[in-house]
Amino acid sequence: MSSSTIIGVDLGGTKTAIARYDRKTMEEQEGVRIPTNADRDFSSILEDLVSAINGLRTEGTEAVGIGVPGLVEKNTGKIVSLPNIGGAEGFPLQKTLTDRLRLKVIVDNDANCFALAEAIEGAGKGHDIVVGITMGTGVGGGIVMNGELFRGHHGFAAEIGHMLLQPGHPPYDADDKRGDIEQFLSGSAMGKRCAAAKRPEDYLEGAVCSFLQPEVFREVAWLTVNITHLLDPSIIIFGGSAGRSLSKHFPEIQKELKVWMLPNTPFPILASALLPDAATRGAATLTIRE
């Protein structure tokens, strides 16, 4: 008899990662990556996803968890918006896949999945209030309190990328003038702020974008101050390509925190993500905990 397994999916705008785990030990058994090709019709993306999951499932597969880069309606798993994948608005992804796969399916925000895995098995293990921030193409977030995701009333809590940083003043010319975190600290935003960079590492390393680095450290500190005064987290964990690059610069960020934090307020621990598969692992974990 096949052992019980669960599958985790990280649906991204460029690529989709899928992994199968032993349900009891959470040991990864097998994983695949497929191109998402977000410029296609969402129905085509769905067909590729179903095919890949069916190719990875076993007789013992009991459930599938899926993290998506956008807003998901709490309880129903219906997509509200996927900014980087067109044609998905209002799509009942959880119900559709439950019917197609004849398995339990849970759909949630991808950064929630990241934060949950890091809180349970990664850098946040043993901490009571964990905030996870993903800084890649966009900026996402998740809040885990005593091992449970905090989703808010509608399920849209921790949309950290859309918190305002400098309202009305994005750091580059844009029609969207919100000046939110994503316009400052996402990898795509940093590319616009320092066009001379040849690779993502240049944003926070070396001389190419040296003018940008103090600004980024200050902006991350501002973000940290806001989160700290709102939630008093034990630890804030940074993931994604840009987020992981911050690890060498935590001392500079902490210096900025001393400037901006209310005096005598305890600082949260700043940490880099530890799990290479946090998004898929967290998505799979949802199927056990929901």
N, C-alpha and C positions, 0 to 999 in steps of 0.2 A: 504494500500500500504506500502511495506517495505521502511524504510528510506534508503537513499543512504549510502553505506558502501564501504570501501577499505580495502585491506588485505596487510599486511607487512610480509615478510619472511626473516629470518636470517639463511642462509644456512651455517652450520658449519661442520667441519670435524668429530665431535663426535655426535652432536645433532643439530636439526633444530627447531627453534622457529617460530611459525606462529601466527599472531594475527589479529583480525578483529576490525576495528575502524569505528565509525560514521564519515562520510566524513566531516560533517559540524563542529562538536565539537571536533573531534579527541579523543573522549572518547573511551577507549578500551571496547569492548563488550564481546569478548571471545578469548581465546588463547589456543594453544596446543603445546606440544613439542614431537617430534618423534626422534628416533635414526637415524643418517645419515648412519652409517655403511659404512664408506668411502672406506673400502677394497673391496666393491662389484663393479660390473660393473656400470658405470654411468647411464646406461639406467634403472637399477633397482632403483637407487636413484631417478631418474626422475619420475618413476611410483609412488613411495611412496609420492613424493611431490605433484603430481597432485591429488592423492587420498585424501591427507590431506587438500589441498586447497578446493577441491570440498565438503569435509565434513564440512568445516567452512563457505563457502560462503552462501549468502542469495540471495533472488530474487533481492534485491537492490544492490548487489555487482557490482561495476563498473570497478574496476581495481585492479591489483596486482603489488606490488613492491617487488623486490627480491635483497637482498644484498648477495654477494658471496665473499669468502676469496681469492681473486686473481685479476688478470688483466682482465678487460672487455673492449671490443672495444667500443669506444664512438659512439653514435647514433644507432648502430645496436644491441647492447646487446649481441654480440657474445663473448664467453669465449676465452681468449687468453691463460691463464694458471690458474690452481687451484693447488698450490703446495701440499695441504693436501688431495686432492680428485683426484684420478687418472682417466684417460680416458675422461676428459672433455675438453681437449685442442681443440680449433677450433669449439666447439659445439655451434650452433646457438640457445642459450637458450631462448632469448627473442622471436624470431619468432616462435620457436617450441611451447612454452607455450601460446603464443597469439593464435595460431591455435588450440591447444588442449582445452584451456579453453574458447575460444571465448570471451575474455576480453582484455582490454588494459593491457599490461605487460611492466614494465620497469625493466631492470637489471642493477645493478651498484655494485661497490666495497662495501663491508660491512662497512669498516671504513669510507667511504664517507657518508653512511647512518647514522652511529653513530654521526659523526661530524655535519651533517645537523640538526638532532633532537636536539642535545645539544645546537647548536647555536640559534635555533628558540625557543625552549621551556625549555631548561635546563640551565646549568651553564653559557653558553655563551649568554643568552638572553640579548639584549641591547648593545652588543659589535659589532663593525664593522668588525674586522679581527679576526677570530676564527680558531685556529688549534686544532684538536682533535687527540689524540694519543691513540690507543688501545694496551695494553700490556697484552697479554694472551699467548696462545700457540705460537703465532707469534707476530709481531709488525706491526700495520697498522696505517694509518693516513688519515686525511681529512682536507681540507682547505675551509672555508666558508667566502666569502667576501661580506659584505652588504647583507647578507641573501641568497647568491647564491653560489653554489659549484663551486670551481675552479678546473677544471679537466686537464688543460694543452692541448697541441696540439693534442695528440693521445688519451687522456683520462686517462693517467697513472700518473698524478701528485700526489704528497703526498704519494708516496711509501716510507714512512719514515723508515720502517724497513730495507730497502736496501740502505739507505745512509751509507757511509763508516764512521766508527768510529776510528778503528785502522787498516788500510789496511795491509793485509798480516800477521796480528797477532791476530787471534781469541783467546779467553781466555781459550780454551781447545783444545785438539788435534782433528783436523778435516781435511778431504780432501779438503773442501771448505775453502780457505784461505782469502776470501774477508775481513773478519773482519768488517762486517756490524753491524748495530744497533741490528738487530734481533739475532745475535750471542752473543750479550752481555746482552740485556735487556728483551728478551722474557721469559716467565715462564719456557719454556723447557730449555732455555740456563742457567737460574739460577739454575735449577735442576742439570745440568752438572757441574756447577761451585761450587756447594755445595752439594755433594752427601749425606752428613749426614742429610739433611733435611728430615723430615718425612711428612711434609705437606707444601703447598705453603706459608703459613704465616711465616714459619721459615726463609725464605729468608731474610726478612726485619725486623724481630722482634726477640728479645731474643739473647741468646748466641750461639746458634747452628751455625749460619752463620755470626757471628759478624765480621769476617775478610772481608766478602763480602760487607757489607753494605756501608762503606765509598767509596769503589770503585764504587758501583752502583750510589750513590749520585753524585759523580764526573762525571760519564758517562752521567747521566741525565742532569747535568749542561752543559756538552759539547754539547749535543744534543740541549738543549734550546738555547745556545749561537748561534749555527749555524742557527737555525730557526729564532731567533730574528734578527740577522744581515741580513738575507735574506728577511724576510717578515714583520718585525716590527709588530707582532700581538698584539692585546690588551690582549688576554687571551689564554693560552694553557690548554686544558682540558685532563686529563688522565683517561682512562677507562680500562676495563679488570681487571682480578684478580690481576695481578701484579701492574697495573697502579693505581688502587684504593688504594693499600697498601702504595703508596708513600705519601698519604695525611698527615700522621703524621710527615713526614720528609721534608716537604717543607722548613722549616727554615734552615736545613742543606744544602739543594740544593741551596737556595738563598745565603748562605755564599760562596759556591763554585762559584756562578755566579759573585760575587764581585771580585773573583780572575781572572776569565777568560773573562769577558765581557769588551769590549772596554770602557774606562772610560767615565762617563757621559751619557752612553746609558740607556734609560729608560727600566726597567725590565717589561716583561709581567706579568700579574697575572697568578699564577699557581693554578689550581683548579681540584677537583675530579668531575667526572661525577655525575649528579644528577638523571638522568632518568634510572630506572631499565630496561626499554624496548627500549632504544635509537635506537638499530639496527633495530628492526621491525618497530618502529614508524617512523624512518627516511626513511626506504624503502617505507612505505605506503605514506609518505609525498611526495616522488618523483613523485608519480602518479598524484598528484595535480599540482605540479610545473613544470613538464616536458611537 
